[in-house]
Amino acid sequence: MPARKVSPFGSWKSPISALVASQIVGLSEVSLDSESVYWLETRPERRGRRTIVTHRESNEDVTSSEFDVGTRVYEYGGGSYIVRDGDIFFSNFDDMRIYRAQKNPGAVTSNTPRFRYADLIVNNERRALFCVREEHEGNGKPVVNTLVKISLETPNEGTVIESGNDFYLSPKLSPDESALAWVTWNFPNMPWDGTELWKAEVGRDGMIGRKTRIAGGLEESVIQPEWGPDGSLYFISDRTGWWNIHRYRDGQIENMHAAKAEFGEPQWHLGMSTYAVSSRHLVCTYIHDGLYKLATIDPESKKFTNIRLPFTDIMSVRACGETVAICASSPSNPTSIVKLNLATGKWDVLQKSTYASLHVSYLSIPREVQFATKPDRSAYGFYYPPTNPVYRSRPGEKPPLLVKVHGGPTHAAAASFDLQIQFFTSRGFAVLDVNYGGSTGYGRKYRERLNGMWGSVDVEDSANGAKFLCARGKADRKRLLIRGGSAGGFTTLASLAFTKLYRAGACYYGISDLEAWARDTHKFESRYLDKMIGPYPAQRKLYVKRSPSHSVDKITSPLILFQGLDDKVVPPSQSELIVKLMQKKKRPVNYVTFEGEGHGFNAGEHIKDALELELELYCKTLGLTKLDS
């Protein structure tokens, strides 16, 4: 084996180019119809348009290129299609109508632009769909969310069957179609703060009758109801301080497996499924020590059994009999659609997010780090060391560290396949993917650390994580960088404004002015800051104090901002404001916009351009020479 070349950290040549990193196909929304597996593919070469795919003898597209399968309910979407007995219904992103793909194909809902639909379920007995509907009437009128029944006889807008609350999630029909369960909540809560689980009788006309509240409240997050074959109702609740799976049967609620582990996640998207109920098992993914694992629970004995798989990030769990389908990855395994047989333990990969030929020696394998943030508190993160089999650093040199801040802020970093991270580590950068206080995966108490403290705890924890690694010789204190998107973009801007730790930063569609964002953002997050900052306008001074736009004079490090011009979650005005203020103060700033992109970039050429420009900023700031583009 030839000797490694000596070259400074951050300047190594890598086969993981921005082009390779931009060609990842998004895989999500797994579904099982008997033993047939379906999923959604987001294709960068089609500028992020989405297609339903199934696996028979090989992978086949179900929806044609004229459709983009997706919805904008709660802006983040999800729950955009359903398959039952070979019949497929889906929401089309372009016009927000529901279409039928297989039997009697065509539009199911009328062409009324103000309505959006998600979380579809089929009611065969009544020849109808049940789902969440969102109405945007415009003219300053509030957005209204309801549960509706949509007849399959002729295109229609749906008939409201439940209304009055601010939000609804996860309508689920009982096996005999006689009862409906759903989750609901009201402002100022988010679904991870406090929700309620309800069930109701369903009449012959599809309208709901007598209702019963099963669980939940203002300080209990209940998510993901699922019916068992015997008519019992399962759900996830954090009433113990951790999201555990519970069952409601014969008027009693029982915890199926009490553990200090998270069996649920923040419900940012509709249609989320971290567990599934089959005829013989509960199949679930859970987070413990920052890593995802898969397990089964026997519904009667409650025996808990781990399933050994080479994945550390597992999503979209579906089960039917002994067949399980998941979307899974690890730092060295691309995100994949996996089909598993519980009886034999055998599993097959049906599709991968990339088939790029990358030798594992170029992939950085992270380890979870725990570091002190206060004398009695710790935070967490994943440390990715610089990794490249061709190069080694100069003697005594420490690598530059890129601190990556996840969005949400109520979300989490995971040990998953991320070529954008590997794009940097294979060039000689170390990366810290931070799970600051407020992140999920560590229980409700940890999640609530950010309440009233956003822009403080996240900034401090990110800084403390970087200092921790520097103190242990894993990074160069004089060459620290920071990047983040959405809420992570806000933390990036706040870190540049309120600390002097970072040499440069990259903000992707981030919030710069909290007060303006609270006024301008979409319904789902419009009261989010009541918990994260404080009620507005009573706490206006705090909104101003925490906003990077009001402290531009403190930002002296070079900054690059990336913004989708169709973003409804964090409008372009947020980036435009801080760019204008920095230019006025003659601060080093670059602003890059992308037509047709919303909250997150899907087009391959845009992802490629952003990565290359970000790397260029870091190399220029640190005086590094790029060996490749």
Secondary structure, DSSP 8 states (H G I E B T S, - for coil): ----EE--TT----S--HHHHHT--EEEEEEEETTEEEEEEEEGGGTTEEEEEEESSSEEESS-TT--B---TTTT-B--EEEETTEEEEEBTTT--EEE-SSS-EESB---TTEEEEEEEEETTTTEEEEEEEE---TT---EEEEEEEESSS-B--EEEE-SSSEEEEEEE-TTSSEEEEEEE-TT--TTT--EEEEEEE-TTS-EEEEEEEEEBTTB-EEEEEE-TTS-EEEEE-TTSS-EEEEEETTEEEESS--SSBS-----SBT--SEEE-SS-EEEEEEETTEEEEEEE-TTT--EEEE--S-SEEEEEEEETTEEEEEEEETTEEEEEEEEETTT--EEEEEES------GGGS---EEEEEEEETTEEEEEEEE----TTEE--TT----EEEEE-SSSS----S---HHHHHHHTTT-EEEEEE-TT-SSS-HHHHGGGTTTTTTHHHHHHHHHHHHHHHTTSS-TTSEEEEEETHHHHHHHHHHHH-S--SEEEEES--S-HHHHHHHS-GGGTTTHHHHT-STTTTHHHHHHH-GGGGGGG--S-EEEEEETT-SSS-HHHHHHHHHHHHHTT--EEEEEETT--SS---HHHHHHHHHHHHHHHHHHHT---S--
